[in-house]
């Protein structure tokens, strides 16, 4: 890319990498990899911040469990190449169950993925702090307000708004443990008109997406080097009667300025206008390392004091430390 990008009007000295969901996790990891340093100069993480990945000990245990699941011993590991990919994929879930949950289930990502090996990846992407080698890379990070609506769409009780309160508590307990009562109380206070399904979507978004983005932005901001910019896409899709809300991956049509996507943004009032603003903002950041442009209000960088967050909606605005109580609560949960 560095050798040829100038032929297409690009600048090999000003490269931006960005990714959504699993792609955001990959960007998080690349920021911490010495071999990748200098190959890119800005980074955008959309709905996929990674704080921790696998450790060598866990990766070895998972490998042993997969071998056992497919009936191979250590001496036969090369035979893995001969197995159908479907067989290998089928072995991963039982192998992970056999090894058990990690100590930090809300922070750890990618059981079968990057490993902190002390060489290619010397540390976790955001643990115990942001990597020093990324000090010179401006970062744009955020997600959508109701990420988990996408993943809960195939749950009939959620989709049909018939979920019972006890089911909400049970599901939140699975991620928040002894803090479940406090978590549910906090969301009920913040969303007094919300039904059970909305409470579950909000809480699962907080635990599975939002808190990792906040923590990673916080840890980069604490280094006080390159600027960090935080956002939340709050615009809600009217598709399917509004059931999907501001769902996971909804940012992609806006970033690429192509909202003719069925079942999410196609034909939605205001979608084209917001896409023009968001795509212009991503381009501005890629060009200069700051998202400021005439399409949006002035966007302050994220600091641990002000926690400025750009709310991307029909009317874009800056909020300071939005959902503070939830931030403090989930920060406590993930540590415990």
For each residue, the residues with C-beta under 8 A, 3 or more apart:
1: 4 5 12 15
2: 5 12 15 39
3: 12
4: 1 7 8
5: 1 2 8 10 11 12 15
6: 9 10 11 12
7: 4
8: 4 5
9: 6
10: 5 6 15
11: 5 6 14 15
12: 1 2 3 5 6 15
13: 41
14: 11 41 42 286 287
15: 1 2 5 10 11 12 39 40 41 42
16: 40 41 42 43 44 285 286
17: 27 30 40 42 43 44
18: 23 27 43 44 45 46 140 255 282
19: 22 23 24 25 26 27 44 45 46 48
20: 23 24 46 47 48 249 251 252 255
21: 24 25 46 47 48 248 249
22: 19 25 26 48
23: 18 19 20 26 27 46 48
24: 19 20 21 27 28 45 46 47 48 49 50
25: 19 21 22 28 29 48 49 50 109 110 113
26: 19 22 23 29 30 48
27: 17 18 19 23 24 30 31 43 44 45 48
28: 24 25 31 32 45 48 49 50 51 125 126 216
29: 25 26 32 33 50 53 114 121 125
30: 17 26 27 33 36 40 43
31: 27 28 36 43 125 130 131 133 134 137 139
32: 28 29 121 122 123 124 125 131 133 134
33: 29 30 36 37 120 121
34: 37 120 122 133
35: 120
36: 30 31 33 39 40
37: 33 34 133 134
38:
39: 2 15 36
40: 15 16 17 30 36 43 137
41: 13 14 15 16 136 137 289
42: 14 15 16 17 137 138 139 140 285 286 289
43: 16 17 18 27 30 31 40 134 137 138 139 140
44: 16 17 18 19 27 139 140 141 282 285
45: 18 19 24 27 28 48 49 139 140 141 142 213 216
46: 18 19 20 21 23 24 141 142 143 251 252 255
47: 20 21 24 142 143 144 147 209 213 248 249 251
48: 19 20 21 22 23 24 25 26 27 28 45
49: 24 25 28 45 125 126 141 143 209 212 213 215 216 217
50: 24 25 28 29 53 109 110 124 125 126 212 216
51: 28 107 109 124 125 126 127 212 215 216
52: 104 107 108 109 124 125 126 127
53: 29 50 108 109 110 113 114 115 116 121 124 125
54: 58 59 62 108 110 111 112 113 114 115 116
55: 58 59 115 116
56: 59 60 115 116 117 118
57: 60 61
58: 54 55 61 62 99 102 111
59: 54 55 56 62 63 115
60: 56 57 63 64
61: 57 58 64 65 99
62: 54 58 59 65 66 95 96 99 111 112
63: 59 60 66 67 77
64: 60 61 67 68 74
65: 61 62 68 69 94 95 96 98 99
66: 62 63 69 70 88 91 92 95
67: 63 64 70 72 73 74 76 77 80
68: 64 65 71 72 95 98
69: 65 66 91 94 95 98
70: 66 67 80 83 87 88 91
71: 68
72: 67 68 76 77 79 80
73: 67 76
74: 64 67 77
75:
76: 67 72 73 79
77: 63 67 72 74 80
78: 81
79: 72 76 82 83
80: 67 70 72 77 83 88
81: 78
82: 79
83: 70 79 80 87 88
84: 87 88
85: 88 89
86: 89 90
87: 70 83 84 90 91
88: 66 70 80 83 84 85 91 92
89: 85 86 92
90: 86 87 93 94
91: 66 69 70 87 88 94 95
92: 66 88 89 95 96 111 112
93: 90 96 97
94: 65 69 90 91 97 98
95: 62 65 66 68 69 91 92 98 99
96: 62 65 92 93 99 111
97: 93 94 100
98: 65 68 69 94 95
99: 58 61 62 65 95 96 111
100: 97
101: 105
102: 58 105 108
103:
104: 52 107 108 334
105: 101 102 108 175
106: 175 207 208 211 212 330 333 334
107: 51 52 104 127 212 215 334
108: 52 53 54 102 104 105 111
109: 25 50 51 52 53 113
110: 25 50 53 54 113 114
111: 54 58 62 92 96 99 108
112: 54 62 92
113: 25 53 54 109 110
114: 29 53 54 110 121
115: 53 54 55 56 59 121
116: 53 54 55 56 121 122 123 124
117: 56 120 121
118: 56 121 122
119: 122
120: 33 34 35 117
121: 29 32 33 53 114 115 116 117 118
122: 32 34 116 118 119 131
123: 32 116 127 131
124: 32 50 51 52 53 116 127 128
125: 28 29 31 32 49 50 51 52 53 131 216
126: 28 49 50 51 52 129 130 215 216 219 220
127: 51 52 107 123 124
128: 124
129: 126 219 222 223
130: 31 126 134 216 219 220 222 223
131: 31 32 122 123 125 134
132: 135 223
133: 31 32 34 37
134: 31 32 37 43 130 131 137 139 220 226
135: 132 223 225 226
136: 41 225 226
137: 31 40 41 42 43 134 226
138: 42 43 226 227 228 229 285 289 290
139: 31 42 43 44 45 134 217 220 226 227 228 229
140: 18 42 43 44 45 228 229 231 282 285 291
141: 44 45 46 49 213 216 217 220 228 229 230 231
142: 45 46 47 213 230 231 232 233 309 310
143: 46 47 49 147 205 209 210 213 232 233 248 251
144: 47 147 232 233 234 246 247 248 249 250 251
145: 205 232 233 234 236 245 246
146: 149 201 202 205 236 244 245 246 247
147: 47 143 144 150 151 204 205 208 209 210 246 247 248
148: 151 152 200 201 204 205 208 209 248
149: 146 152 153 201 205 243 244 245 246 247 248
150: 147 153 244 247 248 249
151: 147 148 204 248
152: 148 149 155 158 159 197 200 201 204
153: 149 150 158 159 243 244 247
154: 159
155: 152 158 159 163
156: 159 160 162
157: 160 162 163 164 167 197
158: 152 153 155 161 163 197 200 201
159: 152 153 154 155 156 243
160: 156 157
161: 158 195 197
162: 156 157
163: 155 157 158 167 168 195 196 197 200
164: 157 167 168 196
165: 168 169 196
166: 169 170
167: 157 163 164 170 171 196 200
168: 163 164 165 171 172 184 196 199 200 203
169: 165 166 172 173 180 181 184
170: 166 167 173 174
171: 167 168 174 175 200 204
172: 168 169 175 176 180 183 184 200 203
173: 169 170 176 177 180
174: 170 171
175: 105 106 171 172 203 204 207 208 333
176: 172 173 179 180 182 183 203 207 333
177: 173 180 333 336
178: 336
179: 176 182 183 329 332 333 336
180: 169 172 173 176 177 183 184
181: 169 184 185
182: 176 179 185 186 329
183: 172 176 179 180 186 187 203 206 329 330 333
184: 168 169 172 180 181 187 188 199 203
185: 181 182 188 189
186: 182 183 189 190 325 326 329
187: 183 184 190 191 194 199 202 203 206 326
188: 184 185 191 192 194 199
189: 185 186 192 325
190: 186 187 202 323 325 326
191: 187 188 194 198 199 202
192: 188 189
193:
194: 187 188 191 198 199 202
195: 161 163 198 199
196: 163 164 165 167 168 199 200
197: 152 157 158 161 163 200 201
198: 191 194 195 201 202
199: 168 184 187 188 191 194 195 196 202 203
200: 148 152 158 163 167 168 171 172 196 197 203 204
201: 146 148 149 152 158 197 198 204 205 245
202: 146 187 190 191 194 198 199 205 206
203: 168 172 175 176 183 184 187 199 200 206 207
204: 147 148 151 152 171 175 200 201 207 208
205: 143 145 146 147 148 149 201 202 208 209 210
206: 183 187 202 203 209 210 211 323 326 330
207: 106 175 176 203 204 210 211 330 333
208: 106 147 148 175 204 205
209: 47 49 143 147 148 205 206 212 213 248
210: 143 147 205 206 207 213 214 323 326 330
211: 106 206 207 214 215 327 330 331 333 334
212: 49 50 51 106 107 209 215 216
213: 45 47 49 141 142 143 209 210 216 217 230
214: 210 211 217 218 230 327 330 331
215: 49 51 107 126 211 212 218 219 331 334
216: 28 45 49 50 51 125 126 130 141 212 213 219 220
217: 49 139 141 213 214 220 221 228 230 302
218: 214 215 221 222 302 304
219: 126 129 130 215 216 222 223
220: 126 130 134 139 141 216 217 223 226 228
221: 217 218 224 228 301 302 303 304
222: 129 130 218 219 304
223: 129 130 132 135 219 220
224: 221
225: 135 136
226: 134 135 136 137 138 139 220 289
227: 138 139 289 290 301 302
228: 138 139 140 141 217 220 221 301 302
229: 138 139 140 141 285 290 291 299 301 302 310
230: 141 142 213 214 217 302 307 308 309 310
231: 140 141 142 309 310 311 312
232: 142 143 144 145 309 310 311 312 319 322
233: 142 143 144 145 246 250 251 254 278 312 313
234: 144 145 246 311 312 313
235: 246 250 254 270 271 274 312 313 314
236: 145 146 242 245 246
237: 240 242 244 245 246 247 250 264 265 268
238: 241 242 268 269
239: 242 243 244 262 263 264 265 266 268
240: 237 243 244 263
241: 238
242: 236 237 238 239 245
243: 149 153 159 239 240
244: 146 149 150 153 237 239 240 247 250 263 264
245: 145 146 149 201 236 237 242
246: 144 145 146 147 149 233 234 235 236 237 250
247: 144 146 147 149 150 153 237 244 250 264
248: 21 47 143 144 147 148 149 150 151 209
249: 20 21 47 144 150 252
250: 144 233 235 237 244 246 247 253 254 264 265
251: 20 46 47 143 144 233 254 255 278
252: 20 46 249 255 256 261
253: 250 256 258 259 260 261 264 265 271 275
254: 233 235 250 251 257 259 265 271 274 275 278 279 312
255: 18 20 46 251 252 278 279 282
256: 252 253 279
257: 254 275 276 278 279
258: 253 261 275
259: 253 254 265 266 268 271 272 275
260: 253 265 266
261: 252 253 258 264 265 266
262: 239 266
263: 239 240 244 266
264: 237 239 244 247 250 253 261 268
265: 237 239 250 253 254 259 260 261 268 271 275
266: 239 259 260 261 262 263 271
267: 271
268: 237 238 239 259 264 265 271
269: 238
270: 235 273 274 314
271: 235 253 254 259 265 266 267 268 274 275
272: 259 275 276
273: 270 276 277 314
274: 235 254 270 271 277 278 312 313 314
275: 253 254 257 258 259 265 271 272 278 279
276: 257 272 273 279 280 295
277: 273 274 280 281 295 296 312 316
278: 233 251 254 255 257 274 275 281 282 312
279: 254 255 256 257 275 276 282 283
280: 276 277 283 284 293 295 296
281: 277 278 284 285 291 293 295 296 299
282: 18 44 140 255 278 279 285 286 291
283: 279 280 286 287 293
284: 280 281 287 288 290 291 292 293
285: 16 42 44 138 140 229 281 282 288 289 290 291
286: 14 16 42 282 283
287: 14 283 284
288: 284 285
289: 41 42 138 226 227 285
290: 138 227 229 284 285 299
291: 140 229 281 282 284 285 296 299 310
292: 284 296 298 299
293: 280 281 283 284 296
294:
295: 276 277 280 281
296: 277 280 281 291 292 293 299 310 316
297: 310 316 317 318
298: 292 318
299: 229 281 290 291 292 296 308 310 318
300: 303 306 308 318
301: 221 227 228 229 308
302: 217 218 221 227 228 229 230 306 307 308 309
303: 221 300 306 307 308
304: 218 221 222 307
305:
306: 300 302 303 320 321
307: 230 302 303 304 320 321 322
308: 230 299 300 301 302 303 318 319 320
309: 142 230 231 232 302 318 319 320 321 322
310: 142 229 230 231 232 291 296 297 299 316 317 318
311: 231 232 234 316 317 318 319 322
312: 231 232 233 234 235 254 274 277 278 316
313: 233 234 235 274 316 317
314: 235 270 273 274
315:
316: 277 296 297 310 311 312 313
317: 297 310 311 313
318: 297 298 299 300 308 309 310 311
319: 232 308 309 311 322
320: 306 307 308 309
321: 306 307 309 324 327
322: 232 307 309 311 319
323: 190 206 210 326 327
324: 321 327 328
325: 186 189 190 328 329
326: 186 187 190 206 210 323 329 330
327: 211 214 321 323 324 330 331
328: 324 325 331 332
329: 179 182 183 186 325 326 332 333
330: 106 183 206 207 210 211 214 326 327 333 334
331: 211 214 215 327 328 334 335
332: 179 328 329 335 336
333: 106 175 176 177 179 183 207 211 329 330 336
334: 104 106 107 211 215 330 331
335: 331 332
336: 177 178 179 332 333
